[in-house]
Amino acid sequence: MLAHHTSFRLRQELKCDCDLTISWYGRFLNDFLLIAIEIIMEGTKIVRVRLMKNLTIKLIKILIKL
């Protein structure tokens, strides 16, 4: 439920589809996800996009480790 709500809020904030990122981070890094969302919601548009790219890079690293 939290992951779904979070995914909707992130899509609203970033104007993009990031379900995959949300589902994986919801599963593996819940605390980090919540911190990231707070930063995204309070940050500027540029900060939000940059953070999202960093999250994607970290997500790929996690998937490689599995």
PyMOL Python script that loads the backbone (N, CA, C, O; Angstrom):
from pymol import cmd

cmd.read_pdbstr("""\
ATOM      1  N   MET A   1       0.833  -1.209   0.000  1.00  0.00           N
ATOM      2  CA  MET A   1       0.000   0.000   0.000  1.00  0.00           C
ATOM      3  C   MET A   1       0.867   1.258   0.000  1.00  0.00           C
ATOM      4  O   MET A   1       0.627   2.194  -0.763  1.00  0.00           O
ATOM      5  N   LEU A   2       1.870   1.262   0.861  1.00  0.00           N
ATOM      6  CA  LEU A   2       2.764   2.416   0.929  1.00  0.00           C
ATOM      7  C   LEU A   2       3.507   2.595  -0.388  1.00  0.00           C
ATOM      8  O   LEU A   2       3.666   3.715  -0.874  1.00  0.00           O
ATOM      9  N   ALA A   3       3.963   1.481  -0.963  1.00  0.00           N
ATOM     10  CA  ALA A   3       4.705   1.570  -2.222  1.00  0.00           C
ATOM     11  C   ALA A   3       3.823   2.131  -3.332  1.00  0.00           C
ATOM     12  O   ALA A   3       4.288   2.915  -4.160  1.00  0.00           O
ATOM     13  N   HIS A   4       2.548   1.734  -3.354  1.00  0.00           N
ATOM     14  CA  HIS A   4       1.636   2.236  -4.386  1.00  0.00           C
ATOM     15  C   HIS A   4       1.406   3.741  -4.209  1.00  0.00           C
ATOM     16  O   HIS A   4       1.469   4.499  -5.178  1.00  0.00           O
ATOM     17  N   HIS A   5       1.140   4.169  -2.977  1.00  0.00           N
ATOM     18  CA  HIS A   5       0.916   5.583  -2.699  1.00  0.00           C
ATOM     19  C   HIS A   5       2.164   6.390  -3.037  1.00  0.00           C
ATOM     20  O   HIS A   5       2.079   7.466  -3.630  1.00  0.00           O
ATOM     21  N   THR A   6       3.314   5.862  -2.656  1.00  0.00           N
ATOM     22  CA  THR A   6       4.587   6.525  -2.913  1.00  0.00           C
ATOM     23  C   THR A   6       4.828   6.654  -4.409  1.00  0.00           C
ATOM     24  O   THR A   6       5.275   7.696  -4.888  1.00  0.00           O
ATOM     25  N   SER A   7       4.528   5.589  -5.143  1.00  0.00           N
ATOM     26  CA  SER A   7       4.720   5.605  -6.582  1.00  0.00           C
ATOM     27  C   SER A   7       3.866   6.690  -7.231  1.00  0.00           C
ATOM     28  O   SER A   7       4.334   7.412  -8.111  1.00  0.00           O
ATOM     29  N   PHE A   8       2.622   6.802  -6.799  1.00  0.00           N
ATOM     30  CA  PHE A   8       1.726   7.834  -7.339  1.00  0.00           C
ATOM     31  C   PHE A   8       2.279   9.222  -7.048  1.00  0.00           C
ATOM     32  O   PHE A   8       2.294  10.079  -7.931  1.00  0.00           O
ATOM     33  N   ARG A   9       2.731   9.453  -5.821  1.00  0.00           N
ATOM     34  CA  ARG A   9       3.257  10.768  -5.451  1.00  0.00           C
ATOM     35  C   ARG A   9       4.514  11.100  -6.250  1.00  0.00           C
ATOM     36  O   ARG A   9       4.695  12.238  -6.684  1.00  0.00           O
ATOM     37  N   LEU A  10       5.379  10.110  -6.444  1.00  0.00           N
ATOM     38  CA  LEU A  10       6.592  10.359  -7.208  1.00  0.00           C
ATOM     39  C   LEU A  10       6.278  10.663  -8.672  1.00  0.00           C
ATOM     40  O   LEU A  10       6.900  11.540  -9.272  1.00  0.00           O
ATOM     41  N   ARG A  11       5.316   9.944  -9.245  1.00  0.00           N
ATOM     42  CA  ARG A  11       4.935  10.241 -10.627  1.00  0.00           C
ATOM     43  C   ARG A  11       4.384  11.651 -10.731  1.00  0.00           C
ATOM     44  O   ARG A  11       4.646  12.347 -11.712  1.00  0.00           O
ATOM     45  N   GLN A  12       3.620  12.084  -9.728  1.00  0.00           N
ATOM     46  CA  GLN A  12       3.099  13.453  -9.716  1.00  0.00           C
ATOM     47  C   GLN A  12       4.250  14.453  -9.661  1.00  0.00           C
ATOM     48  O   GLN A  12       4.281  15.423 -10.419  1.00  0.00           O
ATOM     49  N   GLU A  13       5.198  14.205  -8.754  1.00  0.00           N
ATOM     50  CA  GLU A  13       6.295  15.152  -8.547  1.00  0.00           C
ATOM     51  C   GLU A  13       7.241  15.202  -9.748  1.00  0.00           C
ATOM     52  O   GLU A  13       7.655  16.281 -10.173  1.00  0.00           O
ATOM     53  N   LEU A  14       7.577  14.044 -10.287  1.00  0.00           N
ATOM     54  CA  LEU A  14       8.591  13.974 -11.329  1.00  0.00           C
ATOM     55  C   LEU A  14       8.015  13.989 -12.735  1.00  0.00           C
ATOM     56  O   LEU A  14       8.754  14.104 -13.713  1.00  0.00           O
ATOM     57  N   LYS A  15       6.682  13.872 -12.838  1.00  0.00           N
ATOM     58  CA  LYS A  15       6.020  13.828 -14.143  1.00  0.00           C
ATOM     59  C   LYS A  15       6.580  12.676 -14.978  1.00  0.00           C
ATOM     60  O   LYS A  15       6.789  12.826 -16.182  1.00  0.00           O
ATOM     61  N   CYS A  16       6.819  11.546 -14.351  1.00  0.00           N
ATOM     62  CA  CYS A  16       7.328  10.395 -15.077  1.00  0.00           C
ATOM     63  C   CYS A  16       6.851   9.112 -14.400  1.00  0.00           C
ATOM     64  O   CYS A  16       6.346   9.143 -13.278  1.00  0.00           O
ATOM     65  N   ASP A  17       7.015   7.998 -15.087  1.00  0.00           N
ATOM     66  CA  ASP A  17       6.582   6.715 -14.561  1.00  0.00           C
ATOM     67  C   ASP A  17       7.778   6.026 -13.904  1.00  0.00           C
ATOM     68  O   ASP A  17       8.780   5.746 -14.562  1.00  0.00           O
ATOM     69  N   CYS A  18       7.667   5.758 -12.615  1.00  0.00           N
ATOM     70  CA  CYS A  18       8.787   5.152 -11.905  1.00  0.00           C
ATOM     71  C   CYS A  18       8.305   4.012 -11.004  1.00  0.00           C
ATOM     72  O   CYS A  18       8.798   3.840  -9.889  1.00  0.00           O
ATOM     73  N   ASP A  19       7.344   3.242 -11.497  1.00  0.00           N
ATOM     74  CA  ASP A  19       6.803   2.128 -10.720  1.00  0.00           C
ATOM     75  C   ASP A  19       7.874   1.101 -10.362  1.00  0.00           C
ATOM     76  O   ASP A  19       7.916   0.610  -9.234  1.00  0.00           O
ATOM     77  N   LEU A  20       8.738   0.779 -11.321  1.00  0.00           N
ATOM     78  CA  LEU A  20       9.765  -0.244 -11.087  1.00  0.00           C
ATOM     79  C   LEU A  20      10.684   0.175  -9.948  1.00  0.00           C
ATOM     80  O   LEU A  20      10.955  -0.611  -9.040  1.00  0.00           O
ATOM     81  N   THR A  21      11.162   1.417  -9.998  1.00  0.00           N
ATOM     82  CA  THR A  21      12.036   1.920  -8.948  1.00  0.00           C
ATOM     83  C   THR A  21      11.346   1.854  -7.593  1.00  0.00           C
ATOM     84  O   THR A  21      11.943   1.432  -6.602  1.00  0.00           O
ATOM     85  N   ILE A  22      10.083   2.273  -7.555  1.00  0.00           N
ATOM     86  CA  ILE A  22       9.344   2.287  -6.300  1.00  0.00           C
ATOM     87  C   ILE A  22       9.154   0.880  -5.758  1.00  0.00           C
ATOM     88  O   ILE A  22       9.331   0.644  -4.562  1.00  0.00           O
ATOM     89  N   SER A  23       8.797  -0.049  -6.624  1.00  0.00           N
ATOM     90  CA  SER A  23       8.525  -1.398  -6.149  1.00  0.00           C
ATOM     91  C   SER A  23       9.783  -2.033  -5.576  1.00  0.00           C
ATOM     92  O   SER A  23       9.722  -2.697  -4.541  1.00  0.00           O
ATOM     93  N   TRP A  24      10.915  -1.842  -6.229  1.00  0.00           N
ATOM     94  CA  TRP A  24      12.158  -2.430  -5.713  1.00  0.00           C
ATOM     95  C   TRP A  24      12.620  -1.731  -4.444  1.00  0.00           C
ATOM     96  O   TRP A  24      13.024  -2.395  -3.490  1.00  0.00           O
ATOM     97  N   TYR A  25      12.569  -0.425  -4.416  1.00  0.00           N
ATOM     98  CA  TYR A  25      13.007   0.288  -3.224  1.00  0.00           C
ATOM     99  C   TYR A  25      12.055   0.045  -2.063  1.00  0.00           C
ATOM    100  O   TYR A  25      12.476   0.001  -0.907  1.00  0.00           O
ATOM    101  N   GLY A  26      10.769  -0.113  -2.371  1.00  0.00           N
ATOM    102  CA  GLY A  26       9.809  -0.450  -1.333  1.00  0.00           C
ATOM    103  C   GLY A  26      10.142  -1.793  -0.704  1.00  0.00           C
ATOM    104  O   GLY A  26       9.901  -2.006   0.485  1.00  0.00           O
ATOM    105  N   ARG A  27      10.686  -2.681  -1.490  1.00  0.00           N
ATOM    106  CA  ARG A  27      11.008  -4.020  -1.018  1.00  0.00           C
ATOM    107  C   ARG A  27      12.338  -4.043  -0.246  1.00  0.00           C
ATOM    108  O   ARG A  27      12.435  -4.676   0.805  1.00  0.00           O
ATOM    109  N   PHE A  28      13.354  -3.353  -0.768  1.00  0.00           N
ATOM    110  CA  PHE A  28      14.704  -3.508  -0.236  1.00  0.00           C
ATOM    111  C   PHE A  28      15.169  -2.353   0.655  1.00  0.00           C
ATOM    112  O   PHE A  28      15.897  -2.568   1.624  1.00  0.00           O
ATOM    113  N   LEU A  29      14.750  -1.140   0.328  1.00  0.00           N
ATOM    114  CA  LEU A  29      15.310   0.022   1.016  1.00  0.00           C
ATOM    115  C   LEU A  29      14.212   0.979   1.450  1.00  0.00           C
ATOM    116  O   LEU A  29      14.218   2.150   1.072  1.00  0.00           O
ATOM    117  N   ASN A  30      13.272   0.483   2.240  1.00  0.00           N
ATOM    118  CA  ASN A  30      12.102   1.282   2.588  1.00  0.00           C
ATOM    119  C   ASN A  30      12.480   2.603   3.260  1.00  0.00           C
ATOM    120  O   ASN A  30      11.937   3.651   2.911  1.00  0.00           O
ATOM    121  N   ASP A  31      13.401   2.561   4.214  1.00  0.00           N
ATOM    122  CA  ASP A  31      13.775   3.777   4.931  1.00  0.00           C
ATOM    123  C   ASP A  31      14.423   4.790   3.996  1.00  0.00           C
ATOM    124  O   ASP A  31      14.118   5.981   4.060  1.00  0.00           O
ATOM    125  N   PHE A  32      15.311   4.321   3.133  1.00  0.00           N
ATOM    126  CA  PHE A  32      15.982   5.223   2.202  1.00  0.00           C
ATOM    127  C   PHE A  32      14.979   5.825   1.225  1.00  0.00           C
ATOM    128  O   PHE A  32      15.087   6.992   0.847  1.00  0.00           O
ATOM    129  N   LEU A  33      14.004   5.016   0.824  1.00  0.00           N
ATOM    130  CA  LEU A  33      12.971   5.509  -0.089  1.00  0.00           C
ATOM    131  C   LEU A  33      12.200   6.666   0.525  1.00  0.00           C
ATOM    132  O   LEU A  33      11.960   7.679  -0.131  1.00  0.00           O
ATOM    133  N   LEU A  34      11.811   6.511   1.788  1.00  0.00           N
ATOM    134  CA  LEU A  34      11.044   7.563   2.445  1.00  0.00           C
ATOM    135  C   LEU A  34      11.863   8.847   2.560  1.00  0.00           C
ATOM    136  O   LEU A  34      11.336   9.940   2.352  1.00  0.00           O
ATOM    137  N   ILE A  35      13.142   8.720   2.889  1.00  0.00           N
ATOM    138  CA  ILE A  35      14.018   9.894   2.971  1.00  0.00           C
ATOM    139  C   ILE A  35      14.133  10.559   1.594  1.00  0.00           C
ATOM    140  O   ILE A  35      14.063  11.783   1.480  1.00  0.00           O
ATOM    141  N   ALA A  36      14.307   9.747   0.565  1.00  0.00           N
ATOM    142  CA  ALA A  36      14.446  10.270  -0.798  1.00  0.00           C
ATOM    143  C   ALA A  36      13.189  11.026  -1.213  1.00  0.00           C
ATOM    144  O   ALA A  36      13.273  12.072  -1.856  1.00  0.00           O
ATOM    145  N   ILE A  37      12.027  10.498  -0.847  1.00  0.00           N
ATOM    146  CA  ILE A  37      10.770  11.152  -1.227  1.00  0.00           C
ATOM    147  C   ILE A  37      10.641  12.500  -0.532  1.00  0.00           C
ATOM    148  O   ILE A  37      10.177  13.465  -1.139  1.00  0.00           O
ATOM    149  N   GLU A  38      11.044  12.578   0.727  1.00  0.00           N
ATOM    150  CA  GLU A  38      11.000  13.867   1.427  1.00  0.00           C
ATOM    151  C   GLU A  38      11.885  14.886   0.713  1.00  0.00           C
ATOM    152  O   GLU A  38      11.492  16.040   0.539  1.00  0.00           O
ATOM    153  N   ILE A  39      13.066  14.463   0.303  1.00  0.00           N
ATOM    154  CA  ILE A  39      13.973  15.365  -0.408  1.00  0.00           C
ATOM    155  C   ILE A  39      13.358  15.778  -1.743  1.00  0.00           C
ATOM    156  O   ILE A  39      13.409  16.950  -2.116  1.00  0.00           O
ATOM    157  N   ILE A  40      12.781  14.823  -2.457  1.00  0.00           N
ATOM    158  CA  ILE A  40      12.190  15.113  -3.759  1.00  0.00           C
ATOM    159  C   ILE A  40      11.054  16.119  -3.622  1.00  0.00           C
ATOM    160  O   ILE A  40      10.952  17.055  -4.415  1.00  0.00           O
ATOM    161  N   MET A  41      10.204  15.930  -2.622  1.00  0.00           N
ATOM    162  CA  MET A  41       9.047  16.804  -2.479  1.00  0.00           C
ATOM    163  C   MET A  41       9.452  18.210  -2.047  1.00  0.00           C
ATOM    164  O   MET A  41       8.764  19.178  -2.373  1.00  0.00           O
ATOM    165  N   GLU A  42      10.562  18.335  -1.316  1.00  0.00           N
ATOM    166  CA  GLU A  42      10.991  19.646  -0.840  1.00  0.00           C
ATOM    167  C   GLU A  42      11.960  20.321  -1.799  1.00  0.00           C
ATOM    168  O   GLU A  42      12.169  21.531  -1.722  1.00  0.00           O
ATOM    169  N   GLY A  43      12.555  19.542  -2.704  1.00  0.00           N
ATOM    170  CA  GLY A  43      13.607  20.068  -3.564  1.00  0.00           C
ATOM    171  C   GLY A  43      13.079  20.768  -4.795  1.00  0.00           C
ATOM    172  O   GLY A  43      11.875  20.818  -5.049  1.00  0.00           O
ATOM    173  N   THR A  44      14.023  21.310  -5.554  1.00  0.00           N
ATOM    174  CA  THR A  44      13.667  21.937  -6.825  1.00  0.00           C
ATOM    175  C   THR A  44      13.525  20.855  -7.887  1.00  0.00           C
ATOM    176  O   THR A  44      13.853  19.693  -7.647  1.00  0.00           O
ATOM    177  N   LYS A  45      13.037  21.243  -9.059  1.00  0.00           N
ATOM    178  CA  LYS A  45      12.842  20.276 -10.141  1.00  0.00           C
ATOM    179  C   LYS A  45      14.176  19.647 -10.553  1.00  0.00           C
ATOM    180  O   LYS A  45      14.236  18.443 -10.805  1.00  0.00           O
ATOM    181  N   ILE A  46      15.226  20.434 -10.623  1.00  0.00           N
ATOM    182  CA  ILE A  46      16.538  19.921 -11.030  1.00  0.00           C
ATOM    183  C   ILE A  46      17.050  18.905 -10.009  1.00  0.00           C
ATOM    184  O   ILE A  46      17.577  17.855 -10.378  1.00  0.00           O
ATOM    185  N   VAL A  47      16.891  19.222  -8.742  1.00  0.00           N
ATOM    186  CA  VAL A  47      17.329  18.312  -7.687  1.00  0.00           C
ATOM    187  C   VAL A  47      16.552  17.002  -7.766  1.00  0.00           C
ATOM    188  O   VAL A  47      17.116  15.923  -7.584  1.00  0.00           O
ATOM    189  N   ARG A  48      15.251  17.108  -8.040  1.00  0.00           N
ATOM    190  CA  ARG A  48      14.420  15.912  -8.107  1.00  0.00           C
ATOM    191  C   ARG A  48      14.868  14.991  -9.242  1.00  0.00           C
ATOM    192  O   ARG A  48      14.968  13.778  -9.061  1.00  0.00           O
ATOM    193  N   VAL A  49      15.136  15.568 -10.401  1.00  0.00           N
ATOM    194  CA  VAL A  49      15.549  14.757 -11.546  1.00  0.00           C
ATOM    195  C   VAL A  49      16.899  14.105 -11.274  1.00  0.00           C
ATOM    196  O   VAL A  49      17.097  12.928 -11.575  1.00  0.00           O
ATOM    197  N   ARG A  50      17.824  14.866 -10.707  1.00  0.00           N
ATOM    198  CA  ARG A  50      19.151  14.333 -10.418  1.00  0.00           C
ATOM    199  C   ARG A  50      19.054  13.193  -9.408  1.00  0.00           C
ATOM    200  O   ARG A  50      19.712  12.164  -9.560  1.00  0.00           O
ATOM    201  N   LEU A  51      18.232  13.381  -8.378  1.00  0.00           N
ATOM    202  CA  LEU A  51      18.065  12.343  -7.361  1.00  0.00           C
ATOM    203  C   LEU A  51      17.477  11.085  -7.979  1.00  0.00           C
ATOM    204  O   LEU A  51      17.881   9.972  -7.644  1.00  0.00           O
ATOM    205  N   MET A  52      16.516  11.269  -8.886  1.00  0.00           N
ATOM    206  CA  MET A  52      15.886  10.113  -9.519  1.00  0.00           C
ATOM    207  C   MET A  52      16.904   9.318 -10.324  1.00  0.00           C
ATOM    208  O   MET A  52      16.872   8.088 -10.313  1.00  0.00           O
ATOM    209  N   LYS A  53      17.801   9.997 -11.019  1.00  0.00           N
ATOM    210  CA  LYS A  53      18.839   9.298 -11.785  1.00  0.00           C
ATOM    211  C   LYS A  53      19.748   8.516 -10.835  1.00  0.00           C
ATOM    212  O   LYS A  53      20.122   7.381 -11.133  1.00  0.00           O
ATOM    213  N   ASN A  54      20.103   9.105  -9.705  1.00  0.00           N
ATOM    214  CA  ASN A  54      20.932   8.414  -8.725  1.00  0.00           C
ATOM    215  C   ASN A  54      20.225   7.181  -8.180  1.00  0.00           C
ATOM    216  O   ASN A  54      20.845   6.131  -8.006  1.00  0.00           O
ATOM    217  N   LEU A  55      18.928   7.307  -7.910  1.00  0.00           N
ATOM    218  CA  LEU A  55      18.158   6.165  -7.422  1.00  0.00           C
ATOM    219  C   LEU A  55      18.156   5.046  -8.449  1.00  0.00           C
ATOM    220  O   LEU A  55      18.268   3.872  -8.096  1.00  0.00           O
ATOM    221  N   THR A  56      18.030   5.410  -9.726  1.00  0.00           N
ATOM    222  CA  THR A  56      18.020   4.401 -10.784  1.00  0.00           C
ATOM    223  C   THR A  56      19.362   3.680 -10.855  1.00  0.00           C
ATOM    224  O   THR A  56      19.397   2.460 -11.011  1.00  0.00           O
ATOM    225  N   ILE A  57      20.461   4.414 -10.742  1.00  0.00           N
ATOM    226  CA  ILE A  57      21.795   3.803 -10.764  1.00  0.00           C
ATOM    227  C   ILE A  57      21.953   2.842  -9.588  1.00  0.00           C
ATOM    228  O   ILE A  57      22.461   1.733  -9.754  1.00  0.00           O
ATOM    229  N   LYS A  58      21.520   3.264  -8.405  1.00  0.00           N
ATOM    230  CA  LYS A  58      21.621   2.393  -7.243  1.00  0.00           C
ATOM    231  C   LYS A  58      20.729   1.173  -7.390  1.00  0.00           C
ATOM    232  O   LYS A  58      21.094   0.079  -6.959  1.00  0.00           O
ATOM    233  N   LEU A  59      19.565   1.352  -7.994  1.00  0.00           N
ATOM    234  CA  LEU A  59      18.648   0.236  -8.226  1.00  0.00           C
ATOM    235  C   LEU A  59      19.305  -0.813  -9.113  1.00  0.00           C
ATOM    236  O   LEU A  59      19.212  -2.008  -8.835  1.00  0.00           O
ATOM    237  N   ILE A  60      19.964  -0.375 -10.174  1.00  0.00           N
ATOM    238  CA  ILE A  60      20.650  -1.309 -11.080  1.00  0.00           C
ATOM    239  C   ILE A  60      21.723  -2.083 -10.318  1.00  0.00           C
ATOM    240  O   ILE A  60      21.863  -3.291 -10.510  1.00  0.00           O
ATOM    241  N   LYS A  61      22.481  -1.405  -9.458  1.00  0.00           N
ATOM    242  CA  LYS A  61      23.518  -2.078  -8.671  1.00  0.00           C
ATOM    243  C   LYS A  61      22.910  -3.137  -7.754  1.00  0.00           C
ATOM    244  O   LYS A  61      23.479  -4.215  -7.581  1.00  0.00           O
ATOM    245  N   ILE A  62      21.743  -2.825  -7.164  1.00  0.00           N
ATOM    246  CA  ILE A  62      21.074  -3.796  -6.301  1.00  0.00           C
ATOM    247  C   ILE A  62      20.635  -5.015  -7.112  1.00  0.00           C
ATOM    248  O   ILE A  62      20.800  -6.151  -6.667  1.00  0.00           O
ATOM    249  N   LEU A  63      20.082  -4.781  -8.290  1.00  0.00           N
ATOM    250  CA  LEU A  63      19.609  -5.887  -9.118  1.00  0.00           C
ATOM    251  C   LEU A  63      20.766  -6.788  -9.542  1.00  0.00           C
ATOM    252  O   LEU A  63      20.605  -8.005  -9.623  1.00  0.00           O
ATOM    253  N   ILE A  64      21.927  -6.200  -9.813  1.00  0.00           N
ATOM    254  CA  ILE A  64      23.094  -6.993 -10.208  1.00  0.00           C
ATOM    255  C   ILE A  64      23.523  -7.901  -9.053  1.00  0.00           C
ATOM    256  O   ILE A  64      23.961  -9.028  -9.282  1.00  0.00           O
ATOM    257  N   LYS A  65      23.401  -7.413  -7.811  1.00  0.00           N
ATOM    258  CA  LYS A  65      23.814  -8.197  -6.643  1.00  0.00           C
ATOM    259  C   LYS A  65      22.896  -9.383  -6.370  1.00  0.00           C
ATOM    260  O   LYS A  65      23.315 -10.353  -5.738  1.00  0.00           O
ATOM    261  N   LEU A  66      21.648  -9.321  -6.839  1.00  0.00           N
ATOM    262  CA  LEU A  66      20.681 -10.391  -6.542  1.00  0.00           C
ATOM    263  C   LEU A  66      20.995 -11.677  -7.306  1.00  0.00           C
ATOM    264  O   LEU A  66      20.279 -12.669  -7.167  1.00  0.00           O
TER     265      LEU A  66
END
""", "prot")
cmd.dss("prot")
cmd.show_as("cartoon", "prot")
cmd.util.cbc("prot")
cmd.orient("prot")
